[in-house]
């Protein structure tokens, strides 16, 4: 049994409550009763402390009590006020309201105000009071355990949310890694093939334009031999950056393999596809001049468009762009050539 705070202005009722608790403790604790040295011997029985008013209550340390038996009214306060004050001073202290049968009609109001239970004084306090105290303590313990459980669950939910957030970030990074070429940060060949098939199906279904640009770096091996592989890697990264800057958001620039690149242009007709090819070539040559690589490495570009050549499938479109690119290389390099018309325009 816990230490009990008794708020009662009537000394007779207070002693009845103390006696009820003392009787219960004598039956349960053969080693002796708890003693509160700050009280009179009568008040110390069974670990009880009797306080007769709200005024006196303000001088009491409530931390050591496990339950409170409070009268329906004191000399200077009524039940709802008593409950409100205790709710502020000791929020976790369960309060059992004890009073005459006539006051028990206010039980719903006391419960709404925060009482754990409401007990009528019927002359059977030896039985009813200890039971009410046990019940209030058990309910409070359950509330504490539930609060701890909810707190643990909330922490677990927060932890799980953080784990999920990190997992989603890892998955996104893995997805990017799976489809991205490490050196140029462009889409890789495998992902290009998947995207090309998807765009081809879309263009076929809606009869839309679909442009494709194939790019090959001329004399790239010569660059590696003359300036080293680090210089070659630097040029590959340069091409990756220029393609990302030149293309639209819906376009798909990719590293096709080695020193070959590809750009997929949805909803772009032949003229628009050629224009992108020329912008890429001109930007690349300007960057080479700025880096002192003019004449050491160059670029040949082939262009194909679904609406012009009407290829049978996506791979046929890719093959046409590849043939146009080799025609550009054979035509003297630094060219943009379209298939099947093989329209040649030498960059200025």
ABEGO torsion letter per residue (X at the ends): XBBBBBBBABAAAAAAAAAAAAAAAAAABAAEBBBBAABBAAAABGGBBBBABAAAAAABBAAABABBBBBABBAABBAAAAAAAAAAABAABBBBBBBBAAAAAAAAAAAAAGBABBBBBAGAAAAAAAAAAAAAAAAAAAAAAAAAAAAAAAAAAAAAAAAAAAAAAAAAAAAAAAABBAAAGBBBAAAAAAAAAAAAAAAAAAGBBBBBBBBBBBGAAAAAAAAEAAAAAAAAAAAAAAAAAABBAABBBBBAEEABBBBBBBGBBAAAAAAAAAAAAAAAAAAAAAAGABGABBBBBBBBBAAAAGBABAAAAAAAAAAAAAAAAAAGEGBBBBOAAGBBBBBX
